Amino acid sequence: MDPVELVNKYGFPIVAAGGMGYLIYYVWEWATKEIKPVLGEANTTLIALIDRIRMLDNDLIRLNQKVTTVLHLRGKTIERERVAAEQKINKTEDDNTANAGEG
């Protein structure tokens, strides 16, 4: 039937309500058949990415702890080397002072 005949026979509000009903039905079918499966796949991908980010975050935390430990131990080694060098210099100065006093 022609839309003009439908408006003449049933009136504009009834025809408009029928058109809106069809539009709602069409959008509902489109959303459930085309959008819902894509959202399911996207959700699965999102969960996988979140898991990877968590693993990377854990790896970064472990790496940061290792670097901190290495820097701390290296700092102790450097301090030990500095103290040893200072003691060697002091010993050399003491030997030079003792030799100068004898001569």
C-alpha positions as CSV (number, residue, x, y, z in Angstrom):
1,M,0.0,0.0,0.0
2,D,1.0,3.6,-0.6
3,P,1.9,5.6,2.5
4,V,-0.6,8.3,1.4
5,E,-3.4,5.8,1.3
6,L,-2.4,4.5,4.8
7,V,-2.5,8.0,6.2
8,N,-5.9,8.6,4.7
9,K,-7.3,5.3,5.9
10,Y,-5.7,5.1,9.5
11,G,-4.5,8.7,10.2
12,F,-1.0,10.1,10.6
13,P,-0.3,9.1,14.3
14,I,-1.1,5.4,13.6
15,V,1.1,5.3,10.5
16,A,3.9,7.1,12.3
17,A,3.7,4.7,15.3
18,G,3.9,1.8,12.9
19,G,6.9,3.3,11.2
20,M,8.6,3.9,14.6
21,G,7.8,0.3,15.5
22,Y,9.5,-1.0,12.4
23,L,12.5,1.3,12.9
24,I,12.9,0.0,16.5
25,Y,12.6,-3.6,15.2
26,Y,15.1,-3.0,12.5
27,V,17.6,-1.4,14.9
28,W,17.1,-4.2,17.4
29,E,17.7,-6.9,14.8
30,W,20.8,-5.1,13.5
31,A,22.3,-4.7,16.9
32,T,21.7,-8.3,18.0
33,K,22.9,-9.8,14.7
34,E,25.8,-7.6,13.7
35,I,27.0,-5.6,16.7
36,K,26.7,-8.2,19.5
37,P,29.2,-10.8,18.0
38,V,31.7,-8.0,17.2
39,L,31.4,-6.8,20.8
40,G,32.0,-10.3,22.1
41,E,35.2,-10.6,20.0
42,A,36.4,-7.2,21.2
43,N,35.7,-8.2,24.8
44,T,37.9,-11.3,24.4
45,T,40.7,-9.2,22.8
46,L,40.4,-6.6,25.6
47,I,40.7,-9.3,28.3
48,A,43.8,-10.8,26.5
49,L,45.4,-7.3,26.3
50,I,44.7,-6.6,30.0
51,D,46.3,-9.9,30.9
52,R,49.4,-9.0,28.8
53,I,49.6,-5.5,30.5
54,R,49.4,-7.1,33.9
55,M,52.2,-9.5,33.0
56,L,54.3,-6.7,31.7
57,D,53.7,-4.7,34.8
58,N,54.8,-7.6,37.0
59,D,57.9,-8.0,34.8
60,L,58.7,-4.3,35.2
61,I,58.3,-4.5,39.0
62,R,60.6,-7.5,39.1
63,L,63.1,-5.8,36.9
64,N,63.0,-2.6,39.0
65,Q,63.7,-4.6,42.1
66,K,66.7,-6.3,40.4
67,V,68.1,-3.0,39.2
68,T,67.7,-1.5,42.7
69,T,69.4,-4.5,44.3
70,V,72.3,-4.4,41.7
71,L,72.7,-0.6,42.2
72,H,72.7,-1.1,46.0
73,L,75.3,-3.8,45.9
74,R,77.4,-1.9,43.3
75,G,77.2,1.1,45.6
76,K,78.5,-1.0,48.5
77,T,81.3,-2.3,46.2
78,I,82.3,1.2,45.2
79,E,82.2,2.4,48.8
80,R,84.5,-0.5,49.8
81,E,86.9,0.3,46.9
82,R,86.9,4.0,48.0
83,V,87.7,3.1,51.6
84,A,90.4,0.7,50.5
85,A,92.0,3.3,48.2
86,E,91.8,5.9,51.0
87,Q,93.5,3.5,53.4
88,K,96.2,2.9,50.9
89,I,96.7,6.6,50.4
90,N,96.9,7.2,54.1
91,K,99.3,4.3,54.6
92,T,101.5,5.7,51.8
93,E,101.4,9.2,53.4
94,D,102.3,7.6,56.8
95,D,105.2,5.7,55.3
96,N,106.4,8.9,53.6
97,T,106.2,10.9,56.8
98,A,108.0,8.2,58.7
99,N,110.7,8.0,56.1
100,A,111.1,11.8,56.0
101,G,111.5,11.8,59.8
102,E,114.3,9.3,59.7
103,G,116.3,10.9,57.0
